[in-house]
């Protein structure tokens, strides 16, 4: 099973699929993937991962911010509190 199942398939290859996770891109065999069937999650997850990657690429963050981003990147959807926390970190580092 995929170690971080909260990911977005980004490229179909000959024998694997490129998967975007919160901090990397990995290659996975199709047999190891499960679809996300919830429409709200399918809409929110790509945007959440994009926001987290953007923050991770903005420069040096506080160690706590990295820890929070790693945790948020492992969720298939964000609660209201988690979404507010991500927004706070974006505001703190001037990312819109």
N, C-alpha and C positions, 0 to 999 in steps of 0.2 A: 504494500500500500504506500502511496505517496506520503512522505513525512509531513508535508504541509498541504493538506487537501484544499486549502482556500487559495485557489489560483485560477488564472485565465489562460486558456489555450490560445497561443498566438501564431503558431506556424505548424502546418502539417508537413512532416518530413517522410522519408522512405519507410523507416521502421519505428520512428518515435514522433512525439509531438513536443514542440517547444512550449514550455509553460512559464508564464510570467507570475512570479511570486512577489511578495512585497519588497524584496531586496536583491533579486537575482532573476535569471532565466535558467531553467533547467530542462533537460530532455527526459521524457517519460514514455514508457510503452503505453499504447492505448488501453491495454488490459488493466492498467493500474489507475484508470480515471473513472470517476463517477460523475454523472451530470448533476448540475444544480437545477432542480425543478421549480423552485419558488421564483415567480416573476419579479417580485420586489428585490430579492437578493441578486438576481441576474442583472438588474439595473444598477443597484448600489455598489456591488463588488468592484467592477472595473474602475469606477470613479474613485472609490476609496483607495484602491491600490495605486492609482495614478497620483493621488494627493500625497500618499505616504512616500512614494518614490521621489516626487518633487521635493519634499522636505528633506529626504535623505541626501539628495544631490545639491542642496543649497549651501553646504559648507559645514563647518564645525558646529554641531549641536551639543547641548548639555547631555551628559550621560543618561540622565533620567528621561530625556526626550527620546533618545534612541531606544531605551527599554520600552517606553510606552508605544512607540511606533512599531516595534517588533511584535508586541502583544496585539495591537490593533490589526496588524497585517495577517494575523492568524485567524481572524474572525471572518465568518461568511457574511455577517451583517453587523452593523454598529447599532448599539442602543442609543437612545437620545443623549445619555451622559457621555458615551464614547465619542459620538459625533461632536458634541460640544468640546470635548477635550482635544480632539484633532483640530477643530477650528481655533481653539485657544493657542495651540502650538504654532499653527500657521500664522496667526496674528502676531505672536511673540517674535517670530523670525521674519516678519514682513512678507510672507508668502500669501498671495490671494488666489 
